[in-house]
């Protein structure tokens, strides 16, 4: 857990182990290869896949996720276009 000492809020952190790899199938492009066609940050895709409240946590991805178009590395805040 991460504690924001300024506002004293607690943010749970979800560690994604290999789960991020499965989401590559539902990503069409990323901000690196399609700057105008991306719609949302990758963590929103993870929230949809996991069924989680987007405001409830941050993600740490242990295995790099790659864009299917050009192979650029995608982190939790990279904007992506869903397939």
C-alpha positions, 0 to 999 in steps of 0.5 A: 500500500502507498500512503499519501502523507499530504492528504492521508489517503491510502491507495492499494496497489495491484501487482499484475504478474503475467496478467498484463500479457493476456491484455495484449490481445485486447489492445489494438495500438498505443500512443507510440504508434497511433497518437490520434487513435488511442482512447484510454490509459492501459490501467483502464483496460486492466480495470475492465479485465479485472472488474475493478473500480478505477479509482481504488488502486494503482497497478505495478506490472512486473512483465512488460506488455508490448504493443501488437503493432510495433512492439513498444513497451506499454506501462500502466499509464500508456494510452492505448486503443482497445481492439 
